[in-house]
Amino acid sequence: MDSTRVTEHPTSFDRPLTGADPTDPRGALTRTPVEPRASGSALPAQGRAGETPPTAGTDSPGAFEHAQPGAEQAAEPDTHRPRPAAEGVPVQPGGVPSGPAAPAGPDRRAVPEPERRTVPEPERRTGQPTAPGQPTPMRRDGDRLRFVGAATRRIARGMDLDEIVMGLCRATVPTFADAILVYLREPLPVGDERPTGPLVLRLRRTDRIPAERDTEGGFIPAAQPEPSELEAVGSELCEVRPGSALAEVLRGVRPVFTDTPAASAALPELLGDGREFAVPDGRRAILAPLRGRRRVIGAALFLRGPERVAFEADDLLVAAQLATHSALGIDKAVLYGREAYIADELQRTMLPENLPRCTGVRLASRYLPAAETARVGGDWYDAIPLPGSRVALVVGDVMGHSMTSAAIMGQLRTTAQTLAGLDLPPQEVLHHLDEQAQRLGTDRMATCLYAVYDPVSHRITVANAGHPPPVLLHLGGHAEVLRVPAGAPIGVGGVDFEAVELDAPAGATLLLYTDGLVESRLRDVWTGIEQLRERLAATAQLTGPDHPPPLEALCDEVLDMLGPGDRDDDIALLAARFDGIAPSDVAYWFLEPEDAAPGQARRLARRALARWGMEDLTDAVELLVSEVVTNAVRYASRPVTLRLLRTDVLRCEVGDDVPQLPRLRQARATDEGGRGLYLVNRLARRWGATRLSTGKVVWFELNRG
């Protein structure tokens, strides 16, 4: 072999000789300068696997082609070898000088150290020196791929709009750019919605290298020598006019350098007049449109300072990847936000906005979804006022946590309200709910507990359809699980429901709940019910035997019993404190349907008011009672009932056996009647009429003086 010819061998080490020509394919792989060597010293050659490297001083022609620090320098630390940067992207130092290259053969002389130095990669590419410690561009396709992979993973971790935009900014600065401005459409279109009005971009977020690293201030106009926030570069709002340069750039979808004519004309429109001078000259800015699935939803502006190497053509591909992943993530985040909003609105409208104020009972409620990401479910609760100052307490649970479950829950709740308005017995209400569930589908299953509380008789009637039993907390602190027939779930069909009547003493608290409160993967339902009973008893001991715990605080204490792994299902909670109505505050009469009944009703009402010390309401009560009783006896065939209740208000109830409800109408001048309800509407605090299975009840309320 000719001694003047150098034979190349494949090697896995990609570090070429110091000072290699940048056009040399091997020199393009340069990562760090080779450690300087003394003049005339030889480096051990790197051999293939299983071969013994040549010793120092060998005259092999290929000894210096693959030279690297070997075993003879193992004791010396390699102080010039940088550590790999985070996210898999190496941070290259700029401008680290190197010693002279080793001679190519024994007859060649070493070049003196002051005459040769290793030119840093950024300087070899651009001819501009790079200050030490400044970020340098990625010099290999592998670096770009690793950066894009790490950046897209960071962007994909975001769930909502802010997290995705922040992920884009944090992944970009400072590895890819020194600063970034992200503009998004205002408002953002959702799904297939067709935007209306002009295209308006709003500056959503900016990010930049911290001030201590941004020594040049490359993003601040020359008129502002002091560093300021990056928001000074761009305006808050930008309206994209049809046919403008910015509209054309956004329509093109692909990222462009801002030194192109189209992008240069678009910058003033995007940043605001006069602010485009804050963008560095040359290829140090990339404008990338953000395009979702169907339309452009924004733009991102990547900036590099004058002290840093300019962008290259391959960086446009990196910007395109970042813009595409960010835009698709934003599109999905907006869709997710809309779905979450719809779910919240659906669940909110399905549940009662406010609990009614019923006579003789106080109410409190709680609802917790199974998870924050799925805020819909099939659990519901309700409190429905009934004739005779009674109240129906309902709690139910449709199987599942989807929008379908919530929709079925809404239909069952509406059906229960309608049936309660007919004053049907609790077992009949559950029977009709079972029929309704079967009409909705064969797999529509639900559990429900329906209870009716009568504050006058201090009794409660309960019917159950496969629901967990209620817990009654007595005034003395004793908590008991009520024994009610379990029954079959709603939707099974062909089963009968049974109702039981129990005592409801004054001061006691009835707790209705769904199985999500007492059942989870860590405990069965009966263990949870026993823990709930113990928790209620312990809470009642804190306030003493004569004072029941406040309802709102009691609900919070009940929910505090849930552990970290106890939230597997939705939770609906309804608490009712029984105050009742004392017998001394109730007056009840039967009147025969005859012409003398109105006068008799006036006398009975006047005596009751005198006994209660409410003579100031006598005139108004006599007038209204006379009008309502007159209308009842005109059409009734059975005795008419008259009842007065003294609570925080005075309530009067008149019942008859006629199912037709009266309605308010404007009487003509020639009409002899039709003005009774007009007087009731003007003088009473509230009034209404409720249809019963045996007729109807017309009632009105007056404020106590």
C-alpha positions as CSV (number, residue, x, y, z in Angstrom):
1,M,0.0,0.0,0.0
2,D,1.2,3.5,-0.8
3,S,2.4,5.2,2.3
4,T,1.0,8.5,1.1
5,R,-2.6,7.2,0.8
6,V,-5.0,7.2,3.8
7,T,-7.5,4.4,3.9
8,E,-10.9,5.3,5.6
9,H,-12.6,2.7,7.8
10,P,-16.1,2.9,9.1
11,T,-16.4,3.9,12.8
12,S,-19.1,4.5,15.3
13,F,-17.5,7.6,16.7
14,D,-18.8,10.6,14.9
15,R,-16.2,13.2,16.1
16,P,-13.9,14.2,13.2
17,L,-10.6,16.0,13.4
18,T,-10.5,19.5,14.9
19,G,-10.8,22.2,12.3
20,A,-12.5,20.0,9.7
21,D,-14.1,21.7,6.7
22,P,-17.8,22.3,7.4
23,T,-18.6,21.0,3.9
24,D,-17.0,17.6,4.8
25,P,-19.7,15.1,5.6
26,R,-17.7,14.0,8.5
27,G,-17.2,17.5,9.7
28,A,-21.0,18.0,9.7
29,L,-21.2,15.6,12.6
30,T,-19.0,17.7,14.8
31,R,-20.4,17.9,18.3
32,T,-17.5,19.3,20.4
33,P,-13.9,20.3,19.7
34,V,-11.2,17.7,20.1
35,E,-9.1,18.2,23.2
36,P,-5.8,19.9,22.3
37,R,-2.6,17.9,22.1
38,A,1.0,18.7,22.5
39,S,3.0,19.1,19.3
40,G,4.4,15.9,17.9
41,S,2.4,13.6,20.2
42,A,0.5,10.7,18.8
43,L,-3.0,9.5,19.6
44,P,-3.9,5.8,19.9
45,A,-5.9,4.7,17.0
46,Q,-9.4,3.3,17.5
47,G,-9.7,-0.2,16.1
48,R,-12.6,-2.5,15.5
49,A,-14.1,-4.7,18.1
50,G,-11.7,-7.4,19.2
51,E,-8.6,-5.7,17.7
52,T,-5.8,-4.2,19.8
53,P,-5.2,-0.5,19.2
54,P,-1.8,0.4,17.9
55,T,0.6,1.7,20.4
56,A,1.9,5.3,20.5
57,G,4.3,6.3,17.9
58,T,3.1,3.8,15.2
59,D,3.5,4.9,11.7
60,S,0.3,3.3,10.4
61,P,-1.1,5.5,7.6
62,G,-4.5,5.5,9.2
63,A,-3.5,6.1,12.7
64,F,-4.6,9.8,12.8
65,E,-7.8,9.3,10.8
66,H,-9.6,7.9,13.7
67,A,-7.6,9.3,16.6
68,Q,-9.3,10.0,19.9
69,P,-8.3,10.2,23.6
70,G,-7.4,6.7,24.7
71,A,-6.4,4.7,27.6
72,E,-3.2,6.6,28.2
73,Q,-5.3,9.6,29.3
74,A,-7.9,7.9,31.3
75,A,-6.7,9.6,34.4
76,E,-7.3,13.0,32.9
77,P,-10.8,14.4,33.1
78,D,-12.2,15.5,29.8
79,T,-13.0,19.0,30.8
80,H,-14.2,20.1,27.3
81,R,-16.9,17.5,26.9
82,P,-20.3,19.0,27.7
83,R,-23.2,17.1,29.3
84,P,-26.3,16.4,27.2
85,A,-29.1,18.9,27.6
86,A,-32.5,18.1,28.9
87,E,-35.3,16.8,26.7
88,G,-32.7,14.9,24.6
89,V,-31.4,18.1,22.9
90,P,-27.7,18.8,23.3
91,V,-26.8,22.3,24.2
92,Q,-23.7,23.3,22.2
93,P,-21.2,25.7,23.6
94,G,-20.2,28.5,21.5
95,G,-16.6,29.6,20.7
96,V,-14.5,27.2,22.7
97,P,-11.0,27.4,21.3
98,S,-9.1,24.3,20.5
99,G,-5.4,23.4,20.3
100,P,-3.5,22.6,17.1
101,A,-4.3,19.5,15.1
102,A,-2.0,16.4,15.5
103,P,0.4,16.0,12.6
104,A,-0.7,13.6,9.9
105,G,2.6,11.8,9.8
106,P,6.0,11.6,11.4
107,D,7.7,13.8,8.8
108,R,5.2,16.6,9.1
109,R,5.8,19.5,11.4
110,A,3.3,20.6,14.0
111,V,1.7,23.9,13.4
112,P,2.3,26.4,16.2
113,E,-0.6,26.9,18.5
114,P,-1.1,30.7,17.9
115,E,-1.5,30.2,14.1
116,R,-4.5,27.8,14.1
117,R,-7.7,27.4,16.1
118,T,-10.9,25.5,15.9
119,V,-13.7,27.6,14.5
120,P,-17.0,27.1,16.4
121,E,-19.9,25.6,14.4
122,P,-22.1,28.7,14.5
123,E,-19.2,30.8,13.3
124,R,-18.4,28.4,10.5
125,R,-22.0,28.5,9.3
126,T,-22.8,32.2,9.6
127,G,-19.5,33.9,10.0
128,Q,-20.7,35.5,13.2
129,P,-19.1,34.8,16.5
130,T,-21.3,33.3,19.3
131,A,-20.9,34.4,22.9
132,P,-20.1,31.7,25.4
133,G,-23.2,30.4,27.1
134,Q,-25.6,31.4,24.4
135,P,-27.9,28.7,22.9
136,T,-26.8,27.5,19.5
137,P,-29.0,26.0,16.8
138,M,-29.6,22.2,16.5
139,R,-26.9,21.0,14.0
140,R,-28.2,17.6,13.1
141,D,-31.4,16.1,11.9
142,G,-31.4,13.8,14.9
143,D,-31.3,16.8,17.2
144,R,-34.4,18.2,15.5
145,L,-36.2,14.9,15.7
146,R,-35.5,14.6,19.4
147,F,-36.6,18.1,20.0
148,V,-39.8,17.7,18.1
149,G,-40.6,14.5,19.9
150,A,-40.0,16.0,23.3
151,A,-42.0,19.2,22.4
152,T,-45.0,17.4,21.1
153,R,-45.1,15.2,24.1
154,R,-45.1,18.2,26.3
155,I,-47.9,19.9,24.2
156,A,-49.9,16.7,24.3
157,R,-49.9,16.6,28.1
158,G,-52.2,19.7,28.2
159,M,-55.9,19.1,28.8
160,D,-57.3,22.6,28.5
161,L,-56.4,25.6,26.3
162,D,-54.1,27.3,28.7
163,E,-52.1,24.2,29.4
164,I,-51.6,23.5,25.7
165,V,-50.4,27.0,24.9
166,M,-48.1,27.1,27.9
167,G,-46.7,23.7,26.8
168,L,-45.9,25.2,23.4
169,C,-44.1,28.2,24.9
170,R,-42.2,26.2,27.5
171,A,-41.1,23.6,24.9
172,T,-39.9,26.3,22.5
173,V,-38.1,28.7,24.6
174,P,-35.1,28.7,24.8
175,T,-34.3,25.4,22.9
176,F,-35.7,26.5,19.6
177,A,-36.3,30.2,19.9
178,D,-35.5,33.0,22.3
179,A,-39.1,34.2,22.4
180,I,-42.6,33.3,21.1
181,L,-45.9,35.1,20.7
182,V,-49.0,33.0,20.4
183,Y,-52.2,34.6,18.9
184,L,-55.5,32.8,18.9
185,R,-58.8,33.5,17.3
186,E,-61.3,35.5,19.3
187,P,-63.7,33.7,19.8
188,L,-62.4,30.3,19.0
189,P,-64.7,28.3,16.8
190,V,-66.1,25.0,18.2
191,G,-66.3,21.9,16.1
192,D,-68.3,22.5,12.9
193,E,-69.5,26.0,13.9
194,R,-69.1,28.5,11.1
195,P,-67.5,31.7,12.5
196,T,-69.5,34.9,12.1
197,G,-68.0,38.3,11.9
198,P,-64.4,39.4,11.1
199,L,-61.4,37.3,12.0
200,V,-59.9,38.7,15.1
201,L,-56.7,37.4,16.7
202,R,-55.9,38.0,20.4
203,L,-52.4,37.7,21.9
204,R,-53.0,34.7,24.2
205,R,-49.5,34.2,25.7
206,T,-45.9,35.3,25.3
207,D,-42.7,33.8,26.6
208,R,-39.0,34.7,26.4
209,I,-35.6,33.9,27.8
210,P,-35.3,35.5,31.3
211,A,-33.9,39.0,31.5
212,E,-30.6,37.9,33.0
213,R,-29.9,35.7,29.9
214,D,-31.3,38.2,27.4
215,T,-28.3,40.5,27.5
216,E,-28.8,42.0,24.1
217,G,-32.5,43.0,24.4
218,G,-33.1,41.9,20.8
219,F,-36.9,42.1,21.0
220,I,-37.1,45.7,22.3
221,P,-37.3,48.7,19.9
222,A,-34.2,50.8,19.8
223,A,-36.1,53.7,21.4
224,Q,-36.5,51.6,24.6
225,P,-33.0,50.9,25.9
226,E,-34.3,49.4,29.2
227,P,-35.6,45.8,29.0
228,S,-39.3,45.5,29.3
229,E,-41.9,42.7,29.0
230,L,-42.3,40.9,25.7
231,E,-46.0,42.0,25.6
232,A,-44.6,45.3,24.4
233,V,-43.7,43.7,21.1
234,G,-47.2,42.8,20.0
235,S,-50.6,44.4,20.3
236,E,-53.4,42.8,22.2
237,L,-55.9,42.5,19.4
238,C,-55.5,42.2,15.6
239,E,-58.3,42.2,13.1
240,V,-57.4,40.3,9.9
241,R,-58.8,42.2,7.0
242,P,-59.9,40.1,4.0
243,G,-57.3,40.2,1.2
244,S,-54.6,41.7,3.4
245,A,-51.0,40.4,3.6
246,L,-51.7,38.7,6.9
247,A,-54.8,37.0,5.6
248,E,-52.7,35.6,2.7
249,V,-50.0,34.3,5.0
250,L,-52.6,32.6,7.2
251,R,-54.3,31.1,4.2
252,G,-51.0,29.6,3.1
253,V,-50.9,27.5,6.3
254,R,-47.2,26.9,6.0
255,P,-44.6,28.7,8.2
256,V,-42.6,31.4,6.5
257,F,-39.6,33.5,7.4
258,T,-40.5,37.1,8.2
259,D,-37.9,38.4,5.7
260,T,-40.1,37.3,2.8
261,P,-42.1,40.1,1.2
262,A,-45.5,38.6,2.2
263,A,-44.5,38.1,5.8
264,S,-42.8,41.5,6.0
265,A,-46.1,43.1,4.9
266,A,-48.1,41.0,7.4
267,L,-46.0,41.9,10.5
268,P,-47.3,45.4,10.9
269,E,-50.9,44.1,10.8
270,L,-50.2,41.4,13.4
271,L,-48.0,43.4,15.8
272,G,-49.3,46.8,15.3
273,D,-48.0,49.8,13.3
274,G,-44.4,50.5,14.2
275,R,-43.8,47.4,16.3
276,E,-42.5,45.3,13.5
277,F,-39.1,47.0,14.0
278,A,-38.8,45.1,17.2
279,V,-38.4,41.9,15.2
280,P,-34.7,41.1,14.5
281,D,-33.5,41.3,10.9
282,G,-32.6,38.4,8.8
283,R,-34.0,34.9,9.2
284,R,-34.5,35.3,12.9
285,A,-38.3,35.2,13.0
286,I,-40.8,32.6,11.7
287,L,-44.5,33.2,11.4
288,A,-46.4,29.9,11.6
289,P,-50.2,29.8,11.2
290,L,-52.1,27.6,13.6
291,R,-54.6,25.5,11.7
292,G,-57.1,23.3,13.4
293,R,-59.1,20.6,11.7
294,R,-61.0,22.9,9.3
295,R,-59.8,26.5,9.6
296,V,-57.0,28.7,10.9
297,I,-57.4,29.4,14.6
298,G,-54.3,31.5,15.3
299,A,-50.7,32.2,14.6
300,A,-47.3,31.7,16.4
301,L,-44.3,34.0,16.0
302,F,-40.9,32.4,16.8
303,L,-38.1,34.9,17.4
304,R,-34.3,34.7,17.8
305,G,-32.1,37.5,19.0
306,P,-29.3,39.1,17.0
307,E,-26.7,37.3,19.1
308,R,-28.0,33.9,18.1
309,V,-27.6,32.0,14.8
310,A,-30.4,32.6,12.4
311,F,-33.0,30.0,11.6
312,E,-32.3,27.5,8.8
313,A,-34.6,26.1,6.2
314,D,-35.0,22.9,8.2
315,D,-36.3,25.0,11.1
316,L,-39.5,25.7,9.1
317,L,-40.3,22.0,9.3
318,V,-39.8,22.1,13.1
319,A,-42.1,25.2,13.3
320,A,-44.7,23.5,11.1
321,Q,-44.7,20.4,13.4
322,L,-45.1,22.6,16.6
323,A,-47.9,24.6,15.0
324,T,-49.8,21.6,13.8
325,H,-49.7,19.7,17.1
326,S,-50.6,22.8,19.0
327,A,-53.5,23.7,16.7
328,L,-54.9,20.2,16.9
329,G,-54.5,20.2,20.7
330,I,-56.3,23.6,21.0
331,D,-59.1,22.4,18.7
332,K,-59.6,19.3,20.9
333,A,-59.4,21.4,24.1
334,V,-62.1,23.7,22.8
335,L,-64.3,20.8,21.9
336,Y,-63.7,19.2,25.3
337,G,-64.5,22.5,27.0
338,R,-67.8,22.8,25.1
339,E,-68.8,19.2,26.0
340,A,-68.0,19.9,29.7
341,Y,-70.0,23.1,29.6
342,I,-73.0,21.2,28.1
343,A,-72.7,18.5,30.7
344,D,-72.6,21.0,33.5
345,E,-75.6,22.9,32.1
346,L,-77.5,19.6,31.6
347,Q,-76.8,18.4,35.1
348,R,-77.6,21.8,36.6
349,T,-81.0,22.0,34.9
350,M,-81.8,18.4,35.8
351,L,-81.4,19.1,39.5
352,P,-83.4,21.7,41.5
353,E,-81.8,25.1,41.5
354,N,-83.2,25.9,44.9
355,L,-85.1,23.8,47.4
356,P,-88.6,25.0,48.2
357,R,-89.5,26.5,51.5
358,C,-92.1,24.1,53.0
359,T,-94.1,24.4,56.1
360,G,-92.9,22.4,59.0
361,V,-89.7,21.1,57.4
362,R,-86.2,22.5,56.6
363,L,-84.2,21.1,53.8
364,A,-80.5,20.9,52.7
365,S,-78.9,19.1,49.8
366,R,-75.5,18.2,48.2
367,Y,-74.5,16.8,44.8
368,L,-71.0,15.5,43.9
369,P,-70.2,14.1,40.4
370,A,-68.1,11.0,40.2
371,A,-65.2,12.9,38.7
372,E,-64.3,16.4,37.6
373,T,-63.8,15.3,34.0
374,A,-67.3,13.7,33.9
375,R,-69.7,16.0,35.7
376,V,-72.9,14.3,34.6
377,G,-74.6,11.3,36.1
378,G,-77.9,9.7,36.9
379,D,-78.3,10.7,40.6
380,W,-81.0,13.2,41.5
381,Y,-82.9,14.5,44.5
382,D,-86.1,16.6,44.8
383,A,-88.5,18.1,47.3
384,I,-92.0,18.7,46.1
385,P,-94.7,20.6,48.1
386,L,-98.0,18.8,48.3
387,P,-101.5,19.9,49.4
388,G,-102.1,20.0,53.2
389,S,-98.6,21.5,53.9
390,R,-97.1,18.1,53.1
391,V,-93.8,17.6,51.2
392,A,-92.6,14.8,49.0
393,L,-88.9,13.9,49.4
394,V,-87.4,12.0,46.5
395,V,-83.9,10.6,45.8
396,G,-83.0,8.3,42.9
397,D,-80.1,6.9,40.9
398,V,-80.0,5.9,37.3
399,M,-77.3,3.4,36.4
400,G,-74.3,4.9,34.6
401,H,-72.4,8.3,34.5
402,S,-73.0,9.3,30.9
403,M,-75.1,11.9,29.2
404,T,-77.7,9.2,28.5
405,S,-78.0,8.5,32.2
406,A,-78.5,12.2,32.9
407,A,-81.2,12.4,30.2
408,I,-83.1,9.4,31.6
409,M,-82.7,10.9,35.1
410,G,-84.3,14.1,33.9
411,Q,-87.3,12.2,32.4
412,L,-87.8,10.2,35.5
413,R,-87.6,13.3,37.7
414,T,-90.1,15.1,35.6
415,T,-92.4,12.1,35.8
416,A,-92.1,12.0,39.5
417,Q,-93.0,15.7,39.8
418,T,-96.1,15.1,37.7
419,L,-97.2,12.1,39.7
420,A,-96.6,14.0,43.0
421,G,-98.8,16.8,41.7
422,L,-101.7,14.2,41.4
423,D,-101.2,13.4,45.1
424,L,-100.8,9.7,44.5
425,P,-99.6,7.4,47.3
426,P,-95.8,6.7,47.3
427,Q,-96.2,3.1,46.1
428,E,-98.3,4.3,43.1
429,V,-95.7,6.9,42.2
430,L,-93.0,4.2,42.0
431,H,-95.3,1.9,40.0
432,H,-95.8,4.6,37.4
433,L,-92.1,5.4,37.4
434,D,-91.5,1.7,36.7
435,E,-93.8,1.8,33.7
436,Q,-92.1,5.0,32.4
437,A,-88.7,3.4,32.6
438,Q,-89.9,0.4,30.6
439,R,-91.2,2.7,27.9
440,L,-87.8,4.4,27.7
441,G,-86.0,1.0,27.1
442,T,-85.5,-2.5,28.3
443,D,-82.1,-1.7,29.9
444,R,-83.2,1.5,31.7
445,M,-82.7,0.6,35.3
446,A,-82.9,3.0,38.3
447,T,-83.4,2.9,42.1
448,C,-85.6,5.4,43.9
449,L,-86.9,6.2,47.3
450,Y,-90.1,8.3,47.7
451,A,-91.3,9.6,51.0
452,V,-94.2,11.9,52.0
453,Y,-93.9,13.9,55.2
454,D,-97.0,15.3,56.9
455,P,-96.1,18.0,59.5
456,V,-99.6,18.0,61.0
457,S,-99.7,14.4,61.9
458,H,-95.9,14.1,62.4
459,R,-95.9,11.0,60.2
460,I,-93.9,10.0,57.1
461,T,-94.9,7.4,54.4
462,V,-92.0,5.7,52.6
463,A,-91.8,3.5,49.5
464,N,-88.6,2.0,48.2
465,A,-87.5,0.7,44.8
466,G,-84.1,-1.0,45.4
467,H,-82.6,2.1,47.0
468,P,-80.4,2.2,50.2
469,P,-82.6,2.7,53.3
470,P,-82.8,6.2,54.8
471,V,-81.2,7.1,58.2
472,L,-83.2,9.0,60.8
473,L,-81.2,11.0,63.4
474,H,-83.3,11.7,66.5
475,L,-83.1,14.8,68.6
476,G,-81.2,13.0,71.4
477,G,-78.4,11.9,69.1
478,H,-79.6,8.4,68.4
479,A,-79.3,7.4,64.7
480,E,-81.2,4.5,63.2
481,V,-81.5,2.9,59.8
482,L,-85.2,2.8,58.9
483,R,-86.6,-0.6,58.1
484,V,-88.4,-0.2,54.8
485,P,-89.0,-2.9,52.2
486,A,-86.2,-2.9,49.7
487,G,-88.4,-3.5,46.6
488,A,-87.1,-4.1,43.1
489,P,-85.4,-1.4,41.0
490,I,-87.4,0.7,38.6
491,G,-87.4,-0.8,35.1
492,V,-87.7,-4.4,36.2
493,G,-91.4,-4.5,35.6
494,G,-94.1,-6.8,37.0
495,V,-93.4,-6.1,40.6
496,D,-95.4,-4.5,43.4
497,F,-94.1,-1.7,45.7
498,E,-95.0,-1.5,49.4
499,A,-95.2,1.6,51.5
500,V,-94.8,1.9,55.3
501,E,-95.9,4.7,57.6
502,L,-93.5,5.7,60.4
503,D,-93.3,8.3,63.1
504,A,-91.4,11.6,62.3
505,P,-90.9,13.3,65.6
506,A,-90.2,17.0,65.8
507,G,-86.5,17.8,65.8
508,A,-85.5,14.6,64.0
509,T,-83.5,14.6,60.7
510,L,-84.1,12.3,57.8
511,L,-81.1,11.6,55.5
512,L,-81.8,10.4,52.0
513,Y,-78.7,9.5,49.9
514,T,-77.5,7.5,46.9
515,D,-75.2,4.5,47.0
516,G,-72.2,6.5,46.0
517,L,-72.0,7.8,49.6
518,V,-71.8,4.4,51.3
519,E,-70.4,2.0,48.7
520,S,-67.0,1.9,47.0
521,R,-64.3,-0.5,45.9
522,L,-63.0,-0.5,49.5
523,R,-66.3,-1.2,51.3
524,D,-69.6,-2.8,50.7
525,V,-72.9,-0.9,51.0
526,W,-73.9,-2.2,54.5
527,T,-70.5,-1.3,56.0
528,G,-70.9,2.2,54.5
529,I,-74.4,2.5,56.0
530,E,-73.1,1.6,59.4
531,Q,-70.3,4.1,59.1
532,L,-72.8,6.8,58.1
533,R,-75.0,6.0,61.1
534,E,-72.0,6.2,63.4
535,R,-70.9,9.5,61.8
536,L,-74.4,11.0,62.3
537,A,-74.5,10.0,65.9
538,A,-71.0,11.4,66.6
539,T,-71.9,14.7,65.0
540,A,-75.1,15.0,67.0
541,Q,-73.2,14.5,70.2
542,L,-71.2,17.7,69.6
543,T,-74.3,19.9,69.8
544,G,-75.9,18.2,72.8
545,P,-79.1,16.2,73.3
546,D,-81.4,19.2,73.1
547,H,-80.1,20.9,70.0
548,P,-79.9,19.2,66.6
549,P,-76.8,20.0,64.5
550,P,-77.3,22.6,61.8
551,L,-78.3,21.0,58.5
552,E,-75.6,22.6,56.3
553,A,-72.9,21.6,58.7
554,L,-74.4,18.1,59.0
555,C,-74.2,17.6,55.2
556,D,-70.6,18.7,55.2
557,E,-69.7,16.3,58.0
558,V,-71.4,13.5,56.1
559,L,-69.3,14.1,53.0
560,D,-66.1,14.3,55.0
561,M,-66.4,10.6,55.8
562,L,-65.4,9.9,52.2
563,G,-61.9,8.7,51.9
564,P,-59.4,9.1,48.9
565,G,-60.7,5.9,47.3
566,D,-64.4,6.3,48.1
567,R,-65.4,8.4,45.1
568,D,-66.5,5.7,42.6
569,D,-70.0,7.0,41.9
570,D,-72.1,10.2,41.9
571,I,-73.4,11.3,45.3
572,A,-76.8,12.9,45.9
573,L,-77.7,13.9,49.5
574,L,-81.0,15.3,50.8
575,A,-81.4,16.1,54.5
576,A,-84.8,17.1,56.0
577,R,-85.2,18.5,59.5
578,F,-88.8,17.8,60.8
579,D,-90.1,20.8,62.7
580,G,-93.8,19.8,62.4
581,I,-96.8,21.9,63.2
582,A,-98.2,21.8,66.7
583,P,-101.9,20.7,67.1
584,S,-102.7,24.1,68.8
585,D,-101.7,25.8,65.5
586,V,-104.2,23.9,63.4
587,A,-107.9,24.6,63.0
588,Y,-110.0,22.1,60.9
589,W,-113.7,22.0,59.9
590,F,-116.1,20.3,57.6
591,L,-118.8,22.5,55.9
592,E,-121.9,21.3,54.1
593,P,-122.2,22.4,50.5
594,E,-125.1,24.9,51.1
595,D,-125.7,28.6,50.9
596,A,-125.0,29.2,54.6
597,A,-121.5,27.7,54.3
598,P,-119.7,31.0,53.5
599,G,-121.1,32.8,56.5
600,Q,-120.3,29.9,58.7
601,A,-116.7,29.8,57.4
602,R,-116.3,33.5,58.2
603,R,-117.4,33.0,61.8
604,L,-115.1,30.0,62.4
605,A,-112.1,31.8,60.9
606,R,-112.8,34.9,63.1
607,R,-112.9,32.8,66.3
608,A,-109.6,31.0,65.4
609,L,-107.8,34.3,64.7
610,A,-109.0,35.7,68.0
611,R,-107.7,32.6,69.8
612,W,-104.3,33.0,68.2
613,G,-104.1,36.8,68.8
614,M,-104.2,37.6,65.1
615,E,-107.2,40.0,65.0
616,D,-105.5,42.3,62.6
617,L,-105.9,39.8,59.8
618,T,-109.6,39.2,60.5
619,D,-111.0,41.4,57.7
620,A,-108.7,40.1,55.0
621,V,-109.2,36.5,56.1
622,E,-113.0,36.7,56.2
623,L,-113.2,38.3,52.7
624,L,-110.9,35.7,51.1
625,V,-112.4,32.7,52.9
626,S,-115.9,33.8,51.9
627,E,-114.9,34.0,48.2
628,V,-113.0,30.6,48.1
629,V,-115.8,28.8,50.1
630,T,-118.5,30.3,47.9
631,N,-116.8,29.0,44.8
632,A,-116.3,25.5,46.3
633,V,-119.9,25.0,47.5
634,R,-121.3,26.1,44.2
635,Y,-120.1,22.9,42.5
636,A,-119.3,20.5,45.3
637,S,-121.6,17.5,46.1
638,R,-119.8,16.5,49.3
639,P,-118.7,18.3,52.4
640,V,-116.1,21.1,51.9
641,T,-113.0,21.1,54.2
642,L,-111.6,24.3,55.7
643,R,-108.3,24.3,57.5
644,L,-106.2,27.2,59.0
645,L,-102.5,26.7,59.8
646,R,-100.5,29.1,61.9
647,T,-96.7,28.9,61.2
648,D,-94.4,31.7,60.1
649,V,-97.4,32.7,57.9
650,L,-101.2,32.1,58.1
651,R,-102.3,29.5,55.6
652,C,-105.8,28.7,54.6
653,E,-106.9,25.6,52.6
654,V,-110.3,24.9,51.2
655,G,-110.9,21.4,49.6
656,D,-113.8,20.0,47.6
657,D,-114.6,17.0,45.4
658,V,-114.5,18.9,42.0
659,P,-111.3,18.1,40.0
660,Q,-111.4,21.2,37.8
661,L,-108.9,23.8,38.9
662,P,-109.9,27.5,39.0
663,R,-108.1,30.0,36.9
664,L,-107.7,33.7,37.1
665,R,-109.5,35.6,34.5
666,Q,-110.6,39.2,33.9
667,A,-114.4,39.6,34.5
668,R,-116.4,41.7,32.1
669,A,-118.5,44.6,33.4
670,T,-121.7,42.7,32.9
671,D,-120.6,39.6,34.7
672,E,-122.1,38.9,38.2
673,G,-119.2,36.6,39.2
674,G,-115.6,35.8,38.4
675,R,-114.0,38.4,40.7
676,G,-113.3,36.2,43.7
677,L,-109.9,34.9,42.5
678,Y,-109.0,38.4,41.5
679,L,-109.4,39.5,45.1
680,V,-107.4,36.5,46.3
681,N,-104.6,37.3,43.9
682,R,-104.4,41.0,45.0
683,L,-104.6,40.5,48.8
684,A,-102.8,37.2,49.4
685,R,-99.1,36.7,49.7
686,R,-99.3,33.5,47.7
687,W,-102.1,31.3,46.4
688,G,-102.5,28.2,44.3
689,A,-104.6,25.2,43.5
690,T,-103.7,21.5,43.6
691,R,-105.6,18.6,42.0
692,L,-106.1,15.6,44.3
693,S,-107.2,12.1,43.6
694,T,-110.5,13.0,45.3
695,G,-110.8,16.6,44.0
696,K,-108.8,19.7,44.6
697,V,-107.5,22.1,47.2
698,V,-107.4,25.9,46.8
699,W,-105.0,27.6,49.3
700,F,-103.7,31.1,50.1
701,E,-101.2,32.6,52.5
702,L,-101.1,35.9,54.4
703,N,-98.1,37.4,56.2
704,R,-98.4,37.5,60.0
705,G,-98.5,41.1,61.1
